[in-house]
Amino acid sequence: NAGVTQTPKFRVLKTGQSMTLLCAQDMNHEYMYWYRQDPGMGLRLIHYSVGEGTTAKGEVPDGYNVSRLKKQNFLLGLESAAPSQTSVYFCASSYGLNQHFGDGTRLSIL
Amino acid sequence: AQTVTQSQPEMSVQEAETVTLSCTYDTSESDYYLFWYKQPPSRQMILVIRQEAYKQQNATENRFSVNFQKAAKSFSLKISDSQLGDAAMYFCAVNSGYALNFGKGTSLLVTP
């Protein structure tokens, strides 16, 4: 039972490069979320989705885009990476309020 | 806007003892849920316990229990019979719709 799988687990980028983080869940959950976690901070919501084909902004959406073309996948894109986007990124999914988290992606931008 | 405040950046407890982690929150919602998540060094986010605000009875899960004071907007976590495996970051959270707002966390150290 995989749950929520994030790909990749680690990545180093140069400023200005682009990349996409993939989140996949096998629990048939309607809701999916992307958070970022910075040192000394809790998780902050970037974007979320309440169903296939829908997305919405969270607390810190600037510099990120998302897509939910398939119910099981939620993609987070960085079009032009900046050092301020160095963080650990968590994806989560839920049917109700109990969120199931992936193991996180550590992203460093030089 | 919702805010979640964890005023204890670090706490320490001896094995087998009891420790209480504090959390206060502010929300304009009348119906909401509160959560405690554990994040061990492995970085996983693990749900420890959940409290529905409309319930007066405090939630318990084995050695973990909460003291929910709705009027004071306080939601503390009590860990009884602490074990070495309880060492982790603990995050308090309140829901906003289906998303969660997290506090900054409390680092719990468990000493033998």
Backbone of each chain as ProteinMPNN parsed JSONL, in Angstrom:
{"seq_chain_A": "NAGVTQTPKFRVLKTGQSMTLLCAQDMNHEYMYWYRQDPGMGLRLIHYSVGEGTTAKGEVPDGYNVSRLKKQNFLLGLESAAPSQTSVYFCASSYGLNQHFGDGTRLSIL", "coords_chain_A": {"N_chain_A": [[0.851, -1.183, 0.0], [1.022, 1.923, -1.158], [0.237, 4.588, -0.605], [0.887, 7.948, -0.36], [3.029, 9.148, -2.726], [5.974, 10.835, -3.428], [7.914, 12.359, -5.936], [10.885, 13.865, -7.191], [12.927, 12.669, -4.379], [15.032, 14.205, -3.554], [16.578, 17.174, -4.802], [18.691, 19.345, -6.588], [18.848, 22.548, -7.814], [19.707, 25.123, -10.166], [19.506, 28.686, -9.928], [16.824, 30.056, -11.728], [16.289, 27.805, -13.253], [13.823, 25.361, -14.233], [11.396, 23.083, -12.853], [9.442, 20.154, -12.112], [7.559, 18.841, -9.502], [6.304, 15.709, -8.591], [3.359, 14.288, -7.32], [1.746, 11.425, -6.256], [-1.127, 9.547, -5.464], [-2.711, 6.647, -4.156], [-5.14, 6.203, -3.019], [-7.562, 7.014, -3.847], [-8.375, 9.564, -3.162], [-10.142, 12.673, -3.005], [-9.156, 15.21, -2.396], [-6.164, 17.095, -2.621], [-2.926, 18.378, -1.72], [-0.291, 20.799, -1.619], [2.427, 21.593, 0.384], [4.945, 23.67, 1.896], [7.884, 23.422, 3.889], [9.862, 25.234, 5.971], [12.94, 25.898, 7.773], [12.39, 26.021, 11.271], [9.757, 26.561, 10.971], [6.288, 25.754, 10.64], [4.316, 23.709, 8.418], [3.377, 25.27, 5.405], [0.706, 26.136, 3.313], [0.735, 25.806, -0.164], [-0.621, 25.374, -2.712], [-3.793, 23.866, -3.471], [-6.109, 21.191, -4.236], [-9.44, 20.357, -4.947], [-10.491, 18.418, -6.432], [-10.321, 16.451, -9.482], [-9.034, 18.335, -12.146], [-9.362, 20.781, -10.896], [-7.925, 23.541, -9.115], [-6.533, 25.544, -6.477], [-5.392, 28.525, -4.795], [-3.166, 28.629, -2.015], [-1.703, 29.701, 1.048], [0.886, 30.602, 0.36], [1.361, 31.034, -2.612], [2.883, 32.246, -4.643], [5.115, 32.097, -7.386], [4.811, 29.467, -7.958], [3.168, 26.855, -9.821], [0.393, 24.658, -10.398], [-1.071, 21.504, -11.322], [-3.831, 19.34, -11.899], [-4.52, 16.986, -13.56], [-5.183, 14.337, -13.572], [-6.967, 12.373, -11.25], [-5.423, 11.014, -9.369], [-2.979, 12.249, -9.375], [-0.956, 15.085, -8.564], [0.641, 17.862, -9.549], [3.408, 19.964, -8.937], [4.823, 22.889, -10.051], [7.799, 24.718, -10.69], [8.56, 27.488, -12.34], [10.684, 29.293, -12.742], [13.182, 28.897, -10.86], [14.007, 30.159, -7.617], [16.347, 31.15, -5.051], [14.911, 31.553, -2.668], [13.028, 29.639, -2.723], [14.106, 27.356, -1.822], [13.55, 24.585, 0.123], [11.666, 22.141, 2.019], [9.341, 20.141, 0.492], [6.06, 19.074, 0.856], [3.59, 16.797, -0.085], [0.131, 16.076, 0.243], [-2.822, 14.101, 0.744], [-6.394, 13.734, 1.002], [-9.53, 12.323, 2.027], [-11.536, 13.09, 3.797], [-10.989, 15.094, 6.538], [-8.62, 14.119, 7.628], [-5.393, 14.186, 6.79], [-3.105, 12.571, 4.615], [0.289, 12.234, 4.344], [3.029, 12.563, 2.041], [6.527, 11.6, 1.898], [8.061, 13.8, 1.537], [10.003, 16.218, -0.364], [13.213, 17.29, -0.698], [14.381, 20.287, -1.716], [16.884, 22.173, -3.137], [18.058, 25.312, -4.079], [20.439, 26.895, -5.87]], "CA_chain_A": [[0.0, 0.0, 0.0], [1.992, 2.996, -1.295], [-0.221, 5.819, 0.025], [1.242, 9.152, -1.097], [4.408, 9.025, -3.192], [6.53, 12.048, -4.002], [9.079, 12.179, -6.785], [11.945, 13.082, -6.575], [13.108, 12.877, -2.944], [16.025, 15.272, -3.413], [16.93, 17.794, -6.064], [19.42, 20.606, -6.523], [18.623, 23.337, -9.023], [20.32, 26.448, -10.255], [18.553, 29.783, -10.06], [16.276, 30.234, -13.064], [15.866, 26.538, -13.847], [12.453, 24.954, -13.939], [11.225, 21.667, -12.574], [8.116, 19.732, -11.66], [7.474, 17.813, -8.472], [5.145, 14.86, -8.82], [2.725, 13.626, -6.187], [0.786, 10.404, -6.677], [-1.788, 8.85, -4.354], [-3.458, 5.478, -4.618], [-6.242, 6.015, -2.072], [-8.77, 7.565, -4.479], [-8.77, 10.775, -2.445], [-10.538, 13.823, -3.825], [-8.413, 16.418, -2.061], [-4.709, 17.004, -2.585], [-2.332, 19.617, -1.21], [1.153, 20.99, -1.585], [2.925, 22.447, 1.454], [6.38, 23.807, 2.038], [8.332, 23.512, 5.276], [11.142, 25.904, 6.11], [13.477, 25.725, 9.136], [11.728, 26.786, 12.318], [8.378, 26.873, 10.588], [5.409, 24.641, 10.337], [4.015, 23.59, 7.003], [2.53, 26.328, 4.85], [-0.004, 25.647, 2.135], [1.074, 26.498, -1.412], [-1.814, 25.212, -3.545], [-4.522, 22.654, -3.183], [-7.083, 20.791, -5.256], [-10.59, 19.659, -4.356], [-10.929, 17.381, -7.35], [-9.67, 16.448, -10.785], [-9.272, 19.506, -12.979], [-9.519, 22.002, -10.094], [-6.832, 23.933, -8.241], [-6.778, 26.802, -5.77], [-4.215, 29.061, -4.126], [-3.081, 28.586, -0.572], [-1.117, 30.837, 1.751], [2.126, 31.077, -0.271], [1.319, 30.473, -3.963], [3.676, 32.962, -5.644], [6.281, 31.399, -7.915], [4.47, 28.063, -8.172], [1.938, 26.505, -10.511], [-0.015, 23.28, -10.126], [-2.072, 20.925, -12.218], [-4.464, 18.096, -11.419], [-5.16, 16.448, -14.762], [-5.721, 13.044, -13.175], [-7.358, 12.393, -9.846], [-4.394, 10.453, -8.507], [-1.72, 12.99, -9.477], [-0.979, 16.528, -8.334], [1.965, 18.313, -9.935], [3.822, 21.301, -8.508], [5.85, 23.381, -10.957], [8.554, 25.955, -10.468], [8.924, 27.918, -13.693], [11.995, 29.935, -12.69], [13.488, 28.678, -9.448], [14.724, 31.202, -6.884], [16.893, 30.629, -3.782], [13.883, 31.609, -1.622], [12.191, 28.444, -2.841], [14.78, 26.253, -1.15], [12.624, 24.162, 1.158], [11.175, 20.766, 1.914], [7.982, 20.191, -0.033], [5.232, 17.927, 1.202], [2.291, 16.598, -0.7], [-0.8, 15.335, 1.084], [-4.137, 13.861, 0.158], [-7.402, 13.394, 2.001], [-10.928, 12.164, 1.65], [-12.15, 14.044, 4.721], [-10.048, 16.043, 7.118], [-7.339, 13.501, 7.998], [-4.514, 14.231, 5.626], [-2.026, 11.58, 4.524], [1.408, 12.954, 3.78], [4.176, 11.902, 1.457], [7.751, 11.686, 2.686], [8.711, 15.088, 1.313], [11.064, 16.426, -1.352], [14.133, 18.357, -0.296], [14.769, 21.031, -2.915], [17.864, 23.238, -2.896], [18.253, 26.156, -5.265], [21.708, 27.609, -5.684]], "C_chain_A": [[0.892, 1.239, 0.0], [1.541, 4.258, -0.581], [0.055, 7.011, -0.863], [2.72, 9.07, -1.439], [4.847, 10.31, -3.858], [7.803, 11.733, -4.788], [9.573, 13.529, -7.267], [11.999, 13.311, -5.067], [14.092, 14.011, -2.661], [16.281, 15.871, -4.792], [17.681, 19.083, -5.769], [19.243, 21.3, -7.872], [19.49, 24.585, -9.0], [19.221, 27.491, -10.402], [18.125, 29.938, -11.525], [15.849, 28.948, -13.75], [14.418, 26.246, -13.464], [12.425, 23.474, -13.586], [9.802, 21.423, -12.094], [8.26, 18.65, -10.618], [6.181, 17.036, -8.695], [4.654, 14.264, -7.513], [1.687, 12.653, -6.714], [0.198, 9.726, -5.445], [-2.666, 7.735, -4.91], [-4.658, 5.182, -3.724], [-7.563, 6.569, -2.598], [-9.287, 8.805, -3.748], [-9.121, 11.902, -3.4], [-9.588, 15.015, -3.63], [-6.91, 16.139, -2.042], [-4.121, 18.369, -2.305], [-0.82, 19.611, -1.447], [1.484, 21.994, -0.486], [4.428, 22.619, 1.282], [6.719, 23.956, 3.514], [9.726, 24.106, 5.289], [11.628, 25.768, 7.542], [12.766, 26.61, 10.147], [10.283, 27.133, 12.025], [7.575, 25.588, 10.491], [5.189, 24.578, 8.834], [3.099, 24.735, 6.568], [1.965, 25.873, 3.512], [0.328, 26.487, 0.912], [-0.155, 26.542, -2.328], [-2.524, 23.942, -3.103], [-5.539, 22.388, -4.286], [-8.204, 20.013, -4.59], [-11.155, 18.62, -5.305], [-10.193, 17.496, -8.668], [-10.045, 17.682, -11.585], [-9.431, 20.811, -12.225], [-8.273, 22.266, -9.273], [-7.187, 25.26, -7.591], [-5.515, 27.22, -5.042], [-4.321, 28.885, -2.622], [-2.455, 29.846, -0.021], [0.076, 31.449, 1.013], [2.231, 30.58, -1.713], [2.303, 31.078, -4.971], [4.907, 32.169, -6.054], [6.035, 29.937, -8.219], [3.224, 27.948, -9.044], [1.652, 25.037, -10.271], [-0.976, 22.819, -11.205], [-2.555, 19.599, -11.65], [-5.262, 17.517, -12.593], [-5.782, 15.084, -14.488], [-5.974, 13.062, -11.68], [-6.21, 11.949, -8.94], [-3.108, 11.257, -8.493], [-1.923, 14.476, -9.251], [0.442, 17.023, -8.543], [2.212, 19.732, -9.443], [4.979, 21.741, -9.393], [6.499, 24.655, -10.459], [9.047, 26.388, -11.843], [10.321, 28.511, -13.753], [12.434, 29.936, -11.226], [14.312, 29.821, -8.865], [15.242, 30.616, -5.574], [15.864, 30.624, -2.652], [12.945, 30.402, -1.655], [12.912, 27.181, -2.347], [13.955, 25.859, 0.061], [12.431, 22.657, 1.076], [9.709, 20.848, 1.531], [7.25, 18.901, 0.301], [3.946, 17.966, 0.393], [1.428, 15.82, 0.276], [-2.087, 15.104, 0.32], [-5.107, 13.52, 1.275], [-8.736, 13.131, 1.345], [-11.775, 13.105, 2.509], [-11.08, 14.976, 5.231], [-8.695, 15.426, 7.477], [-6.448, 13.418, 6.771], [-3.416, 13.18, 5.752], [-0.89, 12.231, 3.753], [2.386, 12.022, 3.086], [5.406, 12.157, 2.318], [8.539, 12.97, 2.433], [9.77, 15.045, 0.219], [11.931, 17.57, -0.859], [14.666, 19.015, -1.549], [15.707, 22.16, -2.527], [18.099, 24.0, -4.187], [19.445, 27.052, -5.023], [21.752, 28.897, -6.502]], "O_chain_A": [[1.463, 1.584, 1.035], [2.373, 4.951, 0.004], [-0.461, 7.098, -1.977], [3.564, 8.938, -0.553], [4.169, 10.817, -4.751], [8.646, 10.947, -4.355], [8.749, 14.316, -7.732], [11.195, 14.075, -4.533], [13.986, 14.692, -1.641], [16.213, 15.182, -5.81], [17.356, 19.813, -4.832], [19.462, 20.706, -8.927], [19.94, 25.035, -7.947], [18.146, 27.212, -10.933], [18.957, 29.95, -12.433], [15.116, 28.996, -14.737], [13.875, 26.805, -12.512], [13.312, 22.711, -13.97], [9.072, 22.344, -11.726], [8.981, 17.67, -10.81], [5.121, 17.608, -8.948], [5.447, 13.792, -6.698], [0.842, 13.022, -7.53], [0.916, 9.376, -4.508], [-3.273, 7.86, -5.973], [-5.137, 4.049, -3.675], [-8.563, 6.591, -1.881], [-10.491, 9.062, -3.721], [-8.5, 12.073, -4.449], [-9.264, 15.729, -4.579], [-6.448, 15.118, -1.534], [-4.73, 19.394, -2.61], [-0.175, 18.563, -1.47], [0.916, 23.084, -0.421], [5.091, 21.824, 0.616], [5.956, 24.534, 4.288], [10.655, 23.558, 4.697], [10.82, 25.545, 8.444], [12.565, 27.801, 9.911], [9.662, 27.91, 12.75], [8.113, 24.5, 10.288], [5.815, 25.318, 8.075], [2.169, 25.111, 7.282], [2.673, 25.294, 2.688], [0.221, 27.713, 0.936], [-0.655, 27.615, -2.668], [-1.944, 23.07, -2.456], [-5.794, 23.233, -5.143], [-7.961, 19.124, -3.774], [-12.182, 18.006, -5.018], [-9.531, 18.496, -8.943], [-11.22, 18.033, -11.693], [-9.617, 21.857, -12.848], [-7.634, 21.333, -8.787], [-8.032, 26.005, -8.089], [-4.671, 26.388, -4.709], [-5.399, 28.976, -2.035], [-2.652, 30.934, -0.561], [0.262, 32.666, 1.032], [3.114, 29.776, -2.011], [2.535, 30.498, -6.033], [5.641, 31.643, -5.217], [6.933, 29.236, -8.684], [2.346, 28.811, -9.02], [2.559, 24.259, -9.976], [-1.603, 23.619, -11.899], [-1.809, 18.851, -11.018], [-6.492, 17.553, -12.615], [-6.787, 14.72, -15.099], [-5.246, 13.717, -10.934], [-6.059, 12.481, -7.84], [-2.225, 10.983, -7.682], [-2.92, 15.056, -9.682], [1.348, 16.648, -7.798], [1.334, 20.591, -9.523], [5.997, 21.054, -9.479], [5.853, 25.538, -9.893], [9.877, 25.704, -12.442], [11.063, 28.262, -14.704], [12.108, 30.844, -10.461], [15.192, 30.375, -9.524], [14.643, 29.684, -5.037], [15.936, 29.773, -1.765], [12.169, 30.179, -0.726], [12.38, 26.075, -2.448], [13.684, 26.688, 0.93], [12.959, 21.991, 0.186], [8.929, 21.548, 2.177], [7.745, 17.798, 0.066], [3.315, 19.008, 0.217], [1.931, 15.002, 1.046], [-2.401, 15.821, -0.63], [-4.707, 13.077, 2.351], [-9.037, 13.639, 0.264], [-12.629, 13.827, 1.994], [-10.345, 15.579, 4.45], [-7.713, 16.155, 7.617], [-6.724, 12.669, 5.834], [-2.878, 12.936, 6.831], [-1.084, 12.721, 2.641], [2.557, 10.866, 3.472], [5.333, 12.843, 3.337], [9.577, 13.193, 3.057], [10.348, 14.001, -0.081], [11.448, 18.679, -0.632], [15.333, 18.37, -2.358], [15.371, 23.001, -1.693], [18.312, 23.411, -5.247], [19.461, 27.861, -4.094], [22.748, 29.62, -6.462]]}, "seq_chain_B": "AQTVTQSQPEMSVQEAETVTLSCTYDTSESDYYLFWYKQPPSRQMILVIRQEAYKQQNATENRFSVNFQKAAKSFSLKISDSQLGDAAMYFCAVNSGYALNFGKGTSLLVTP", "coords_chain_B": {"N_chain_B": [[-8.431, 35.418, 9.262], [-6.518, 32.591, 10.198], [-4.584, 31.662, 13.025], [-1.996, 29.788, 14.534], [-0.362, 29.052, 17.447], [2.511, 27.901, 18.917], [4.093, 27.976, 21.773], [6.34, 26.891, 22.88], [9.396, 26.27, 21.854], [11.157, 24.166, 22.326], [11.081, 21.161, 24.226], [11.733, 19.014, 27.01], [11.765, 15.706, 28.281], [11.879, 13.067, 30.67], [12.289, 9.598, 30.119], [9.408, 7.593, 30.57], [8.109, 9.528, 32.02], [5.668, 12.243, 32.145], [4.639, 14.656, 29.762], [3.58, 17.878, 28.649], [2.53, 19.552, 25.812], [2.038, 22.759, 24.529], [-0.541, 24.628, 22.826], [-2.072, 27.285, 21.21], [-4.751, 28.864, 19.472], [-6.353, 30.73, 16.857], [-9.374, 31.308, 15.351], [-11.996, 32.085, 13.072], [-13.959, 30.426, 12.468], [-16.895, 28.555, 13.237], [-17.242, 25.911, 13.397], [-14.871, 23.53, 13.567], [-11.767, 21.667, 13.368], [-9.121, 20.234, 15.26], [-5.694, 19.313, 15.34], [-2.916, 17.209, 16.176], [0.245, 16.64, 14.929], [3.004, 14.478, 14.454], [6.444, 14.687, 13.725], [9.023, 12.809, 13.112], [12.67, 12.386, 12.918], [12.834, 11.136, 10.449], [11.265, 12.585, 8.809], [8.662, 12.101, 8.116], [5.177, 12.944, 8.296], [3.021, 12.389, 10.798], [-0.156, 11.648, 11.884], [-1.228, 12.247, 15.111], [-3.354, 12.755, 16.912], [-6.751, 13.848, 16.945], [-9.206, 16.392, 17.333], [-12.56, 17.203, 17.514], [-14.135, 20.312, 17.41], [-16.717, 20.69, 18.271], [-17.144, 18.773, 20.112], [-17.212, 18.18, 23.552], [-15.831, 16.375, 25.055], [-12.538, 15.381, 25.725], [-10.164, 14.23, 23.344], [-8.544, 11.029, 23.19], [-5.787, 8.888, 22.578], [-4.449, 6.093, 23.22], [-1.424, 6.569, 24.797], [-1.549, 9.239, 24.376], [-3.196, 12.274, 24.888], [-5.532, 15.013, 24.842], [-6.007, 18.35, 26.067], [-8.562, 20.229, 25.683], [-9.638, 23.432, 25.526], [-12.104, 25.24, 24.689], [-13.168, 27.87, 24.938], [-10.951, 29.314, 25.723], [-9.417, 28.885, 23.55], [-7.442, 26.909, 23.41], [-5.312, 24.101, 23.072], [-3.834, 21.6, 24.156], [-1.344, 19.006, 24.19], [-0.919, 15.999, 25.825], [1.512, 13.718, 26.709], [1.838, 10.639, 27.999], [3.807, 8.4, 30.049], [6.319, 8.593, 28.629], [8.258, 7.652, 25.785], [11.367, 6.681, 24.187], [10.992, 6.694, 21.468], [9.17, 8.701, 21.119], [10.44, 11.04, 20.69], [10.611, 13.85, 18.702], [9.523, 16.37, 16.315], [6.629, 18.192, 17.091], [3.606, 19.203, 15.79], [0.95, 21.437, 15.981], [-2.277, 21.896, 14.579], [-4.955, 23.546, 12.847], [-7.969, 23.253, 11.051], [-8.81, 24.811, 7.909], [-11.381, 24.932, 6.049], [-10.729, 22.205, 4.026], [-8.01, 22.337, 4.145], [-5.004, 22.699, 6.153], [-3.809, 24.715, 8.844], [-0.748, 25.246, 10.299], [1.122, 25.315, 13.394], [4.399, 26.501, 14.496], [5.786, 24.474, 15.617], [7.012, 22.183, 18.16], [9.929, 20.971, 19.498], [10.547, 17.881, 20.799], [12.481, 16.368, 23.191], [13.521, 13.287, 24.421], [14.836, 11.875, 27.242], [16.902, 9.23, 28.535]], "CA_chain_B": [[-7.223, 34.602, 9.137], [-6.276, 31.699, 11.328], [-3.223, 31.578, 13.531], [-1.722, 28.702, 15.471], [0.833, 29.437, 18.182], [3.136, 26.939, 19.827], [5.005, 28.884, 22.479], [7.493, 26.152, 23.399], [10.198, 25.743, 20.733], [11.77, 22.898, 22.716], [10.702, 20.593, 25.517], [12.483, 17.81, 27.343], [11.08, 14.838, 29.257], [12.565, 11.804, 30.925], [11.556, 8.374, 29.784], [8.366, 7.146, 31.509], [7.431, 10.663, 32.619], [4.592, 12.877, 31.374], [4.958, 15.994, 29.262], [2.459, 18.561, 28.0], [2.896, 20.524, 24.785], [0.987, 23.779, 24.461], [-0.95, 25.175, 21.533], [-3.242, 28.165, 21.185], [-5.137, 29.115, 18.084], [-7.398, 31.722, 16.637], [-10.139, 31.022, 14.153], [-13.321, 32.697, 13.017], [-14.908, 29.363, 12.153], [-17.665, 28.051, 14.376], [-17.083, 24.453, 13.371], [-13.51, 23.29, 13.112], [-11.09, 20.502, 13.918], [-7.754, 20.478, 15.707], [-4.85, 18.138, 15.118], [-1.503, 17.158, 16.519], [1.047, 15.796, 14.06], [4.371, 14.168, 14.885], [7.404, 14.581, 12.635], [10.319, 12.3, 13.576], [13.777, 12.737, 12.019], [12.588, 10.585, 9.111], [10.555, 13.65, 8.089], [7.253, 11.763, 7.907], [4.158, 13.641, 9.076], [2.176, 11.323, 11.326], [-1.268, 12.156, 12.689], [-1.224, 11.698, 16.466], [-4.663, 12.832, 17.531], [-7.637, 14.851, 16.342], [-10.295, 16.817, 18.219], [-13.623, 17.981, 16.902], [-14.398, 21.433, 18.309], [-18.071, 20.626, 18.826], [-17.164, 17.767, 21.168], [-16.649, 18.631, 24.815], [-14.949, 15.352, 25.594], [-11.188, 15.431, 25.189], [-9.761, 13.033, 22.61], [-7.411, 10.248, 23.696], [-5.282, 7.8, 21.735], [-3.429, 5.364, 23.996], [-0.689, 7.417, 25.74], [-1.692, 10.628, 23.965], [-4.495, 12.874, 25.162], [-5.53, 16.463, 24.684], [-6.807, 19.197, 26.96], [-9.173, 21.18, 24.774], [-10.363, 24.504, 26.209], [-12.614, 25.97, 23.534], [-13.311, 29.302, 25.217], [-9.599, 29.866, 25.774], [-8.769, 28.514, 22.293], [-6.23, 26.215, 23.809], [-5.373, 22.698, 22.633], [-2.542, 21.05, 24.545], [-1.14, 17.563, 24.007], [-0.252, 15.341, 26.929], [2.095, 12.416, 26.405], [2.09, 9.902, 29.24], [4.76, 7.279, 29.93], [7.096, 8.941, 27.438], [9.198, 6.665, 25.272], [12.409, 7.264, 23.344], [10.43, 6.869, 20.137], [8.321, 9.897, 21.055], [11.274, 12.187, 20.333], [10.21, 14.323, 17.377], [8.83, 17.655, 16.268], [5.182, 18.069, 17.184], [2.922, 20.35, 15.205], [-0.478, 21.636, 16.195], [-2.882, 22.435, 13.368], [-6.398, 23.738, 12.807], [-8.366, 23.202, 9.643], [-9.504, 25.894, 7.229], [-11.933, 24.051, 5.03], [-10.017, 20.937, 4.07], [-6.583, 22.58, 4.322], [-4.572, 22.827, 7.541], [-2.876, 25.752, 9.26], [0.131, 24.645, 11.282], [2.02, 26.094, 14.218], [5.797, 26.37, 14.128], [6.281, 23.215, 16.128], [7.762, 22.021, 19.401], [10.868, 19.852, 19.42], [10.519, 17.11, 22.049], [13.63, 15.509, 23.467], [13.248, 12.297, 25.456], [16.107, 11.415, 27.794], [16.788, 7.945, 29.244]], "C_chain_B": [[-7.06, 33.756, 10.393], [-4.823, 31.782, 11.744], [-3.14, 30.438, 14.526], [-0.387, 29.005, 16.126], [1.284, 28.311, 19.1], [4.279, 27.684, 20.508], [6.258, 28.209, 23.009], [8.313, 25.612, 22.228], [10.801, 24.372, 21.042], [11.241, 22.475, 24.079], [11.536, 19.332, 25.733], [11.724, 17.015, 28.391], [11.928, 13.593, 29.454], [11.662, 10.642, 30.537], [10.63, 8.011, 30.942], [7.634, 8.301, 32.189], [6.371, 11.219, 31.658], [5.007, 14.274, 30.965], [3.719, 16.556, 28.564], [2.985, 19.622, 27.049], [1.728, 21.481, 24.575], [0.699, 24.228, 23.037], [-2.139, 26.095, 21.768], [-3.524, 28.519, 19.736], [-6.166, 30.218, 18.038], [-8.089, 31.372, 15.33], [-11.483, 31.708, 14.231], [-14.392, 31.666, 12.705], [-15.65, 28.941, 13.413], [-17.534, 26.538, 14.503], [-15.706, 24.161, 12.795], [-12.935, 22.075, 13.834], [-9.651, 20.882, 14.255], [-6.97, 19.189, 15.644], [-3.5, 18.324, 15.789], [-0.836, 16.165, 15.575], [2.438, 15.646, 14.666], [5.252, 14.064, 13.652], [8.739, 14.102, 13.195], [11.419, 12.697, 12.604], [13.619, 12.175, 10.604], [11.801, 11.537, 8.222], [9.091, 13.318, 7.805], [6.363, 12.637, 8.765], [3.124, 12.597, 9.488], [1.086, 11.936, 12.197], [-1.265, 11.447, 14.044], [-2.635, 11.637, 17.025], [-5.445, 13.972, 16.9], [-8.782, 15.132, 17.305], [-11.32, 17.592, 17.41], [-14.046, 19.078, 17.872], [-15.783, 21.364, 18.942], [-18.187, 19.591, 19.945], [-16.519, 18.315, 22.438], [-15.644, 17.637, 25.382], [-13.593, 15.424, 24.915], [-10.828, 14.112, 24.507], [-8.579, 12.351, 23.298], [-7.069, 9.168, 22.679], [-4.13, 7.152, 22.488], [-2.729, 6.327, 24.961], [-0.845, 8.9, 25.457], [-3.106, 11.119, 24.284], [-4.376, 14.386, 25.004], [-6.328, 17.089, 25.808], [-7.319, 20.339, 26.094], [-10.013, 22.162, 25.571], [-10.869, 25.451, 25.121], [-12.694, 27.472, 23.78], [-11.948, 29.995, 25.229], [-8.839, 29.64, 24.483], [-7.397, 27.904, 22.562], [-6.381, 24.733, 23.518], [-4.018, 22.061, 22.936], [-2.531, 19.536, 24.396], [-0.372, 17.016, 25.2], [0.228, 13.97, 26.484], [2.46, 11.753, 27.72], [3.077, 8.78, 28.982], [5.642, 7.465, 28.694], [8.117, 7.859, 27.087], [10.205, 7.335, 24.353], [11.895, 7.533, 21.936], [9.497, 8.055, 20.0], [9.124, 11.133, 20.683], [10.999, 12.595, 18.895], [9.825, 15.785, 17.463], [7.338, 17.377, 16.326], [4.539, 19.361, 16.698], [1.443, 20.308, 15.545], [-1.047, 22.256, 14.921], [-4.385, 22.586, 13.559], [-6.813, 23.785, 11.349], [-8.999, 24.516, 9.202], [-10.11, 25.265, 5.999], [-11.223, 22.719, 5.14], [-8.51, 21.119, 4.197], [-6.274, 22.758, 5.804], [-3.648, 24.021, 7.713], [-2.065, 25.211, 10.434], [0.82, 25.701, 12.149], [3.457, 25.826, 13.809], [6.463, 25.132, 14.724], [6.999, 23.307, 17.454], [8.651, 20.797, 19.249], [10.906, 19.148, 20.774], [11.729, 16.199, 22.123], [13.258, 14.563, 24.595], [14.578, 11.733, 25.934], [15.922, 10.132, 28.592], [16.799, 8.134, 30.756]], "O_chain_B": [[-7.421, 34.166, 11.496], [-3.936, 31.953, 10.907], [-4.087, 30.16, 15.262], [0.615, 29.195, 15.436], [0.527, 27.837, 19.947], [5.301, 27.981, 19.888], [7.148, 28.879, 23.532], [7.952, 24.58, 21.662], [10.942, 23.527, 20.158], [10.988, 23.299, 24.957], [11.979, 18.681, 24.787], [11.11, 17.591, 29.288], [12.602, 13.126, 28.536], [10.437, 10.718, 30.625], [10.996, 8.102, 32.113], [6.633, 8.074, 32.869], [6.202, 10.743, 30.535], [5.65, 14.991, 31.732], [2.926, 15.822, 27.974], [3.781, 20.479, 27.431], [0.577, 21.061, 24.459], [1.57, 24.21, 22.167], [-3.097, 25.724, 22.445], [-2.634, 28.476, 18.887], [-6.766, 30.584, 19.048], [-7.428, 31.164, 14.312], [-12.041, 31.893, 15.313], [-15.582, 31.981, 12.679], [-15.099, 28.967, 14.513], [-17.697, 25.971, 15.584], [-15.42, 24.514, 11.651], [-13.528, 21.538, 14.769], [-9.051, 21.741, 13.61], [-7.51, 18.106, 15.868], [-3.011, 19.443, 15.947], [-1.271, 15.023, 15.431], [2.967, 16.56, 15.298], [4.876, 13.442, 12.658], [9.513, 14.911, 13.706], [11.131, 13.288, 11.563], [14.216, 12.698, 9.664], [11.686, 11.316, 7.016], [8.355, 14.168, 7.304], [6.76, 13.032, 9.861], [2.446, 12.003, 8.65], [1.382, 12.663, 13.145], [-1.296, 10.219, 14.119], [-3.066, 10.607, 17.544], [-4.87, 14.934, 16.389], [-9.266, 14.237, 17.999], [-10.973, 18.536, 16.7], [-14.292, 18.796, 19.045], [-16.003, 21.912, 20.023], [-19.2, 19.534, 20.642], [-15.41, 18.85, 22.398], [-14.72, 18.016, 26.102], [-13.501, 15.517, 23.691], [-11.136, 13.03, 25.007], [-7.73, 13.004, 23.905], [-7.944, 8.612, 22.014], [-2.986, 7.599, 22.407], [-3.378, 6.855, 25.864], [-0.335, 9.733, 26.206], [-4.089, 10.445, 23.977], [-3.284, 14.954, 25.029], [-7.196, 16.461, 26.415], [-6.595, 21.293, 25.811], [-10.987, 21.775, 26.216], [-10.151, 26.352, 24.687], [-12.322, 28.261, 22.912], [-11.824, 31.138, 24.789], [-7.728, 30.146, 24.326], [-6.371, 28.321, 22.026], [-7.461, 24.17, 23.697], [-3.153, 21.995, 22.063], [-3.569, 18.878, 24.467], [0.701, 17.515, 25.541], [-0.54, 13.167, 25.953], [3.298, 12.258, 28.467], [3.185, 8.269, 27.868], [5.698, 6.596, 27.824], [8.74, 7.247, 27.955], [9.949, 8.408, 23.808], [12.317, 8.491, 21.288], [9.073, 8.387, 18.893], [8.541, 12.177, 20.389], [11.135, 11.787, 17.977], [9.803, 16.371, 18.545], [6.842, 16.446, 15.691], [4.885, 20.457, 17.138], [0.782, 19.279, 15.411], [-0.376, 23.05, 14.261], [-5.006, 21.853, 14.329], [-6.079, 24.303, 10.507], [-9.626, 25.229, 9.986], [-9.419, 25.082, 4.997], [-11.123, 22.158, 6.231], [-7.793, 20.129, 4.344], [-7.182, 22.947, 6.614], [-2.815, 24.31, 6.853], [-2.626, 24.773, 11.438], [1.069, 26.823, 11.708], [3.719, 25.037, 12.901], [7.589, 24.794, 14.358], [7.525, 24.355, 17.829], [8.175, 19.713, 18.91], [11.261, 19.758, 21.782], [11.969, 15.375, 21.24], [12.732, 14.997, 25.62], [15.352, 11.184, 25.149], [14.899, 9.958, 29.256], [16.712, 7.158, 31.501]]}, "name": "protein", "num_of_chains": 2, "seq": "NAGVTQTPKFRVLKTGQSMTLLCAQDMNHEYMYWYRQDPGMGLRLIHYSVGEGTTAKGEVPDGYNVSRLKKQNFLLGLESAAPSQTSVYFCASSYGLNQHFGDGTRLSILAQTVTQSQPEMSVQEAETVTLSCTYDTSESDYYLFWYKQPPSRQMILVIRQEAYKQQNATENRFSVNFQKAAKSFSLKISDSQLGDAAMYFCAVNSGYALNFGKGTSLLVTP"}
